[in-house]
């Protein structure tokens, strides 16, 4: 199977997971679902996407977090972090800040502010 096919299949697999499934999604689980070797998957994915599979999954989690921060006001940041599989709120905050240049609470406030 080519780099392109495996990478595209992995992307489709990741993007179609429910948020609860993203929480503990690993390269091994994706490889099993695609019937490929986990190391081959990781290598081909990185060569095709220029990002590691782990970082791609993290990026998808953060995009989902951003969406939920804006749309689900009743969901606490602690609950959101746990729902996405972050064991420590500090880790979630750090990764969110690195990606969006805002803390989750700041992001929520910016996106939900009414003029």
N, CA, C and O atoms as a DFTB+ gen file, in Angstrom:
460 C
 N C O
     1  1       0.842      -1.180       0.000
     2  2       0.000       0.000       0.000
     3  2       0.890       1.248       0.000
     4  3       1.927       1.275       0.663
     5  1       0.491       2.252      -0.728
     6  2       1.321       3.444      -0.875
     7  2       1.232       4.355       0.353
     8  3       0.324       4.236       1.177
     9  1       2.202       5.268       0.448
    10  2       2.197       6.274       1.520
    11  2       0.860       7.012       1.530
    12  3       0.218       7.175       2.568
    13  1       0.474       7.445       0.353
    14  2      -0.741       8.246       0.217
    15  2      -1.961       7.491       0.732
    16  3      -2.729       8.026       1.531
    17  1      -2.144       6.254       0.283
    18  2      -3.319       5.481       0.683
    19  2      -3.380       5.257       2.186
    20  3      -4.427       5.457       2.802
    21  1      -2.271       4.846       2.776
    22  2      -2.266       4.590       4.212
    23  2      -2.502       5.881       4.987
    24  3      -3.286       5.900       5.936
    25  1      -1.842       6.942       4.597
    26  2      -2.010       8.221       5.289
    27  2      -3.447       8.710       5.170
    28  3      -4.035       9.146       6.160
    29  1      -4.011       8.645       3.991
    30  2      -5.391       9.107       3.785
    31  2      -6.384       8.241       4.557
    32  3      -7.352       8.756       5.116
    33  1      -6.155       6.957       4.591
    34  2      -7.034       6.064       5.361
    35  2      -6.939       6.370       6.849
    36  3      -7.944       6.371       7.560
    37  1      -5.724       6.629       7.311
    38  2      -5.536       6.970       8.728
    39  2      -6.239       8.287       9.058
    40  3      -6.890       8.399      10.096
    41  1      -6.110       9.269       8.191
    42  2      -6.777      10.562       8.403
    43  2      -8.290      10.374       8.458
    44  3      -8.952      10.889       9.359
    45  1      -8.828       9.639       7.498
    46  2     -10.270       9.377       7.495
    47  2     -10.703       8.678       8.780
    48  3     -11.735       9.011       9.362
    49  1      -9.911       7.719       9.210
    50  2     -10.227       6.978      10.431
    51  2     -10.262       7.926      11.629
    52  3     -11.193       7.878      12.433
    53  1      -9.265       8.773      11.747
    54  2      -9.176       9.705      12.877
    55  2     -10.327      10.704      12.852
    56  3     -10.984      10.932      13.868
    57  1     -10.561      11.287      11.704
    58  2     -11.577      12.348      11.601
    59  2     -13.000      11.844      11.797
    60  3     -13.899      12.627      12.102
    61  1     -13.209      10.559      11.627
    62  2     -14.566      10.014      11.788
    63  2     -14.806       9.423      13.180
    64  3     -15.879       8.881      13.444
    65  1     -13.829       9.522      14.059
    66  2     -14.013       9.018      15.431
    67  2     -14.839      10.001      16.233
    68  3     -14.761      11.215      16.043
    69  1     -15.632       9.446      17.135
    70  2     -16.340      10.272      18.111
    71  2     -15.316      10.801      19.105
    72  3     -14.228      10.242      19.246
    73  1     -15.669      11.874      19.785
    74  2     -14.732      12.500      20.720
    75  2     -14.258      11.514      21.788
    76  3     -13.092      11.542      22.184
    77  1     -15.147      10.652      22.249
    78  2     -14.781       9.668      23.267
    79  2     -13.741       8.669      22.731
    80  3     -12.901       8.175      23.482
    81  1     -13.808       8.385      21.445
    82  2     -12.855       7.469      20.829
    83  2     -11.490       8.127      20.634
    84  3     -10.460       7.453      20.667
    85  1     -11.486       9.431      20.432
    86  2     -10.217      10.147      20.277
    87  2      -9.399      10.120      21.560
    88  3      -8.169      10.164      21.521
    89  1     -10.080      10.048      22.687
    90  2      -9.420      10.131      23.992
    91  2      -8.290       9.124      24.142
    92  3      -7.233       9.451      24.682
    93  1      -8.503       7.915      23.674
    94  2      -7.461       6.892      23.842
    95  2      -7.021       6.290      22.505
    96  3      -6.599       5.135      22.443
    97  1      -7.125       7.073      21.456
    98  2      -6.718       6.614      20.132
    99  2      -5.199       6.560      20.038
   100  3      -4.514       7.525      20.378
   101  1      -4.690       5.453      19.584
   102  2      -3.249       5.265      19.457
   103  2      -2.909       4.790      18.048
   104  3      -3.771       4.380      17.270
   105  1      -1.638       4.862      17.763
   106  2      -1.140       4.370      16.482
   107  2      -1.457       2.887      16.330
   108  3      -1.809       2.439      15.240
   109  1      -1.335       2.125      17.411
   110  2      -1.614       0.687      17.360
   111  2      -3.081       0.419      17.023
   112  3      -3.381      -0.483      16.242
   113  1      -3.978       1.184      17.597
   114  2      -5.411       1.000      17.318
   115  2      -5.738       1.342      15.870
   116  3      -6.524       0.653      15.219
   117  1      -5.132       2.402      15.383
   118  2      -5.364       2.787      13.984
   119  2      -4.795       1.718      13.060
   120  3      -5.441       1.322      12.090
   121  1      -3.605       1.261      13.356
   122  2      -2.969       0.230      12.532
   123  2      -3.817      -1.041      12.491
   124  3      -4.002      -1.636      11.429
   125  1      -4.330      -1.452      13.649
   126  2      -5.201      -2.640      13.686
   127  2      -6.430      -2.429      12.820
   128  3      -6.820      -3.320      12.065
   129  1      -7.040      -1.263      12.925
   130  2      -8.249      -0.973      12.152
   131  2      -7.972      -0.976      10.645
   132  3      -8.833      -1.346       9.846
   133  1      -6.765      -0.560      10.272
   134  2      -6.403      -0.500       8.852
   135  2      -5.681      -1.752       8.368
   136  3      -5.338      -1.873       7.192
   137  1      -5.457      -2.683       9.299
   138  2      -4.751      -3.942       8.983
   139  2      -3.354      -3.694       8.417
   140  3      -2.958      -4.284       7.412
   141  1      -2.620      -2.804       9.089
   142  2      -1.240      -2.530       8.701
   143  2      -0.362      -2.574       9.945
   144  3      -0.861      -2.545      11.070
   145  1       0.933      -2.643       9.734
   146  2       1.896      -2.612      10.814
   147  2       1.961      -1.200      11.399
   148  3       1.998      -0.219      10.656
   149  1       1.974      -1.100      12.728
   150  2       1.963       0.203      13.393
   151  2       3.184       1.043      13.042
   152  3       3.063       2.251      12.835
   153  1       4.351       0.425      12.972
   154  2       5.564       1.184      12.625
   155  2       5.525       1.661      11.180
   156  3       5.927       2.786      10.881
   157  1       5.039       0.805      10.285
   158  2       4.894       1.210       8.880
   159  2       3.906       2.370       8.756
   160  3       4.144       3.328       8.020
   161  1       2.813       2.271       9.478
   162  2       1.818       3.336       9.465
   163  2       2.440       4.655       9.904
   164  3       2.279       5.675       9.233
   165  1       3.144       4.637      11.018
   166  2       3.752       5.857      11.547
   167  2       4.739       6.457      10.550
   168  3       4.741       7.664      10.312
   169  1       5.574       5.601       9.974
   170  2       6.578       6.058       9.019
   171  2       5.930       6.646       7.760
   172  3       6.289       7.739       7.324
   173  1       4.994       5.927       7.193
   174  2       4.349       6.385       5.960
   175  2       3.511       7.633       6.202
   176  3       3.458       8.528       5.359
   177  1       2.858       7.687       7.354
   178  2       2.059       8.867       7.675
   179  2       2.951      10.100       7.749
   180  3       2.633      11.135       7.164
   181  1       4.052       9.993       8.457
   182  2       4.954      11.145       8.605
   183  2       5.544      11.553       7.256
   184  3       5.656      12.745       6.968
   185  1       5.916      10.596       6.442
   186  2       6.469      10.918       5.121
   187  2       5.445      11.614       4.225
   188  3       5.801      12.486       3.432
   189  1       4.198      11.235       4.350
   190  2       3.156      11.816       3.499
   191  2       2.629      13.138       4.054
   192  3       2.419      14.083       3.294
   193  1       2.414      13.216       5.357
   194  2       1.774      14.380       5.972
   195  2       2.760      15.393       6.557
   196  3       2.385      16.530       6.844
   197  1       4.000      14.990       6.730
   198  2       5.036      15.847       7.323
   199  2       4.686      16.243       8.763
   200  3       5.039      17.325       9.231
   201  1       4.001      15.359       9.432
   202  2       3.639      15.510      10.842
   203  2       3.489      14.096      11.395
   204  3       3.068      13.184      10.683
   205  1       3.831      13.924      12.649
   206  2       3.683      12.583      13.209
   207  2       2.203      12.274      13.429
   208  3       1.374      13.175      13.554
   209  1       1.901      11.009      13.471
   210  2       0.539      10.564      13.723
   211  2       0.069      11.059      15.094
   212  3      -1.077      11.482      15.248
   213  1       0.939      11.005      16.061
   214  2       0.610      11.467      17.411
   215  2       0.234      12.950      17.413
   216  3      -0.742      13.351      18.047
   217  1       1.015      13.754      16.699
   218  2       0.723      15.193      16.636
   219  2      -0.571      15.462      15.861
   220  3      -1.316      16.386      16.187
   221  1      -0.826      14.657      14.845
   222  2      -2.066      14.821      14.090
   223  2      -3.274      14.532      14.979
   224  3      -4.266      15.260      14.945
   225  1      -3.184      13.475      15.766
   226  2      -4.273      13.137      16.693
   227  2      -4.444      14.255      17.714
   228  3      -5.569      14.661      18.005
   229  1      -3.345      14.752      18.257
   230  2      -3.405      15.852      19.216
   231  2      -4.062      17.074      18.583
   232  3      -4.913      17.714      19.201
   233  1      -3.673      17.395      17.364
   234  2      -4.253      18.547      16.667
   235  2      -5.762      18.380      16.496
   236  3      -6.517      19.337      16.667
   237  1      -6.197      17.182      16.163
   238  2      -7.631      16.928      16.019
   239  2      -8.349      17.079      17.359
   240  3      -9.446      17.635      17.417
   241  1      -7.736      16.588      18.428
   242  2      -8.326      16.768      19.759
   243  2      -8.475      18.254      20.090
   244  3      -9.501      18.677      20.621
   245  1      -7.459      19.028      19.779
   246  2      -7.494      20.459      20.082
   247  2      -8.542      21.188      19.246
   248  3      -9.195      22.105      19.743
   249  1      -8.711      20.796      17.994
   250  2      -9.753      21.395      17.163
   251  2     -11.132      21.071      17.716
   252  3     -12.018      21.925      17.741
   253  1     -11.305      19.838      18.155
   254  2     -12.587      19.462      18.751
   255  2     -12.813      20.222      20.054
   256  3     -13.928      20.653      20.346
   257  1     -11.752      20.383      20.828
   258  2     -11.855      21.137      22.084
   259  2     -12.286      22.567      21.804
   260  3     -13.168      23.093      22.482
   261  1     -11.678      23.196      20.819
   262  2     -12.020      24.575      20.476
   263  2     -13.491      24.688      20.074
   264  3     -14.183      25.620      20.483
   265  1     -13.950      23.752      19.288
   266  2     -15.355      23.745      18.878
   267  2     -16.272      23.632      20.092
   268  3     -17.249      24.371      20.215
   269  1     -15.947      22.700      20.988
   270  2     -16.788      22.488      22.162
   271  2     -16.718      23.647      23.154
   272  3     -17.708      23.963      23.814
   273  1     -15.560      24.273      23.258
   274  2     -15.456      25.443      24.136
   275  2     -16.424      26.541      23.693
   276  3     -17.005      27.248      24.516
   277  1     -16.578      26.664      22.408
   278  2     -17.458      27.693      21.867
   279  2     -18.932      27.290      21.920
   280  3     -19.795      28.118      22.212
   281  1     -19.212      26.046      21.644
   282  2     -20.606      25.610      21.475
   283  2     -21.252      25.027      22.725
   284  3     -22.477      25.049      22.847
   285  1     -20.469      24.514      23.642
   286  2     -21.024      23.844      24.833
   287  2     -20.597      24.578      26.089
   288  3     -19.673      24.153      26.782
   289  1     -21.260      25.664      26.377
   290  2     -20.909      26.493      27.531
   291  2     -21.025      25.738      28.851
   292  3     -20.305      26.041      29.802
   293  1     -21.917      24.766      28.915
   294  2     -22.124      24.021      30.154
   295  2     -20.996      23.028      30.445
   296  3     -20.881      22.535      31.566
   297  1     -20.186      22.741      29.467
   298  2     -19.082      21.799      29.630
   299  2     -17.889      22.517      30.264
   300  3     -17.361      23.475      29.700
   301  1     -17.477      22.049      31.429
   302  2     -16.334      22.687      32.082
   303  2     -15.046      22.324      31.354
   304  3     -14.982      21.324      30.639
   305  1     -14.048      23.130      31.543
   306  2     -12.762      22.862      30.904
   307  2     -12.155      21.576      31.467
   308  3     -11.539      20.810      30.726
   309  1     -12.319      21.335      32.759
   310  2     -11.849      20.074      33.354
   311  2     -12.516      18.872      32.697
   312  3     -11.853      17.894      32.353
   313  1     -13.830      18.956      32.528
   314  2     -14.572      17.846      31.912
   315  2     -14.166      17.662      30.455
   316  3     -14.039      16.535      29.976
   317  1     -13.967      18.758      29.763
   318  2     -13.551      18.691      28.365
   319  2     -12.181      18.028      28.242
   320  3     -11.982      17.150      27.403
   321  1     -11.253      18.449      29.072
   322  2      -9.911      17.861      29.046
   323  2      -9.978      16.358      29.305
   324  3      -9.331      15.576      28.609
   325  1     -10.754      15.961      30.296
   326  2     -10.890      14.537      30.621
   327  2     -11.554      13.777      29.475
   328  3     -11.141      12.668      29.136
   329  1     -12.573      14.374      28.887
   330  2     -13.294      13.752      27.763
   331  2     -12.356      13.477      26.589
   332  3     -12.526      12.499      25.860
   333  1     -11.368      14.351      26.416
   334  2     -10.409      14.202      25.323
   335  2      -9.209      13.329      25.685
   336  3      -8.326      13.106      24.856
   337  1      -9.179      12.839      26.921
   338  2      -8.118      11.916      27.311
   339  2      -6.900      12.559      27.940
   340  3      -5.877      11.897      28.110
   341  1      -6.983      13.818      28.285
   342  2      -5.869      14.470      28.972
   343  2      -5.960      14.111      30.451
   344  3      -6.975      14.374      31.097
   345  1      -4.912      13.517      30.979
   346  2      -4.926      13.080      32.371
   347  2      -4.753      14.241      33.334
   348  3      -5.213      14.186      34.474
   349  1      -4.094      15.289      32.874
   350  2      -3.872      16.467      33.710
   351  2      -4.359      17.707      32.977
   352  3      -4.077      17.904      31.795
   353  1      -5.088      18.529      33.698
   354  2      -5.588      19.768      33.122
   355  2      -4.443      20.648      32.644
   356  3      -4.565      21.338      31.632
   357  1      -3.328      20.624      33.372
   358  2      -2.172      21.444      32.997
   359  2      -1.646      21.069      31.614
   360  3      -1.223      21.933      30.846
   361  1      -1.675      19.779      31.308
   362  2      -1.205      19.323      29.995
   363  2      -2.141      19.825      28.894
   364  3      -1.691      20.288      27.846
   365  1      -3.433      19.728      29.143
   366  2      -4.408      20.234      28.181
   367  2      -4.209      21.737      27.967
   368  3      -4.156      22.207      26.830
   369  1      -4.101      22.486      29.070
   370  2      -3.896      23.938      28.975
   371  2      -2.648      24.282      28.162
   372  3      -2.671      25.163      27.303
   373  1      -1.569      23.573      28.449
   374  2      -0.288      23.831      27.766
   375  2      -0.399      23.565      26.262
   376  3       0.040      24.380      25.450
   377  1      -0.978      22.434      25.897
   378  2      -1.110      22.089      24.480
   379  2      -2.071      23.035      23.763
   380  3      -1.823      23.440      22.628
   381  1      -3.160      23.380      24.429
   382  2      -4.129      24.304      23.832
   383  2      -3.481      25.660      23.602
   384  3      -3.629      26.258      22.537
   385  1      -2.761      26.139      24.612
   386  2      -2.072      27.436      24.525
   387  2      -1.043      27.413      23.390
   388  3      -0.925      28.376      22.633
   389  1      -0.313      26.326      23.281
   390  2       0.706      26.207      22.228
   391  2       0.060      26.271      20.844
   392  3       0.616      26.876      19.928
   393  1      -1.089      25.662      20.691
   394  2      -1.720      25.585      19.374
   395  2      -2.536      26.829      19.039
   396  3      -2.478      27.319      17.912
   397  1      -3.298      27.347      20.010
   398  2      -4.197      28.468      19.740
   399  2      -3.709      29.808      20.289
   400  3      -4.360      30.832      20.079
   401  1      -2.587      29.814      20.980
   402  2      -2.024      31.040      21.578
   403  2      -3.014      31.705      22.530
   404  3      -3.047      32.930      22.654
   405  1      -3.806      30.898      23.189
   406  2      -4.751      31.376      24.203
   407  2      -5.070      30.206      25.122
   408  3      -5.125      29.056      24.686
   409  1      -5.278      30.508      26.382
   410  2      -5.716      29.471      27.308
   411  2      -7.156      29.094      26.956
   412  3      -7.877      29.905      26.375
   413  1      -7.581      27.893      27.293
   414  2      -8.946      27.479      26.946
   415  2     -10.022      28.462      27.430
   416  3     -10.964      28.752      26.693
   417  1      -9.894      28.966      28.640
   418  2     -10.911      29.907      29.150
   419  2     -10.880      31.216      28.371
   420  3     -11.928      31.807      28.111
   421  1      -9.693      31.671      27.999
   422  2      -9.583      32.890      27.186
   423  2     -10.216      32.668      25.815
   424  3     -10.936      33.525      25.302
   425  1      -9.934      31.504      25.231
   426  2     -10.490      31.173      23.922
   427  2     -12.014      31.165      23.984
   428  3     -12.686      31.741      23.129
   429  1     -12.550      30.500      25.012
   430  2     -14.012      30.451      25.166
   431  2     -14.578      31.866      25.295
   432  3     -15.575      32.201      24.655
   433  1     -13.951      32.678      26.108
   434  2     -14.442      34.044      26.302
   435  2     -14.376      34.861      25.017
   436  3     -15.293      35.629      24.728
   437  1     -13.315      34.709      24.253
   438  2     -13.181      35.435      22.982
   439  2     -14.264      35.005      22.005
   440  3     -14.853      35.840      21.319
   441  1     -14.523      33.718      21.941
   442  2     -15.460      33.183      20.949
   443  2     -16.920      33.391      21.333
   444  3     -17.790      33.397      20.462
   445  1     -17.197      33.559      22.598
   446  2     -18.589      33.676      23.026
   447  2     -18.979      35.076      23.435
   448  3     -20.123      35.315      23.822
   449  1     -18.050      36.001      23.355
   450  2     -18.335      37.388      23.716
   451  2     -19.360      37.968      22.752
   452  3     -19.241      37.810      21.537
   453  1     -20.337      38.621      23.287
   454  2     -21.344      39.279      22.440
   455  2     -21.067      40.772      22.414
   456  3     -20.651      41.369      23.407
   457  1     -21.303      41.338      21.283
   458  2     -21.033      42.771      21.107
   459  2     -22.325      43.549      21.231
   460  3     -22.321      44.775      21.115
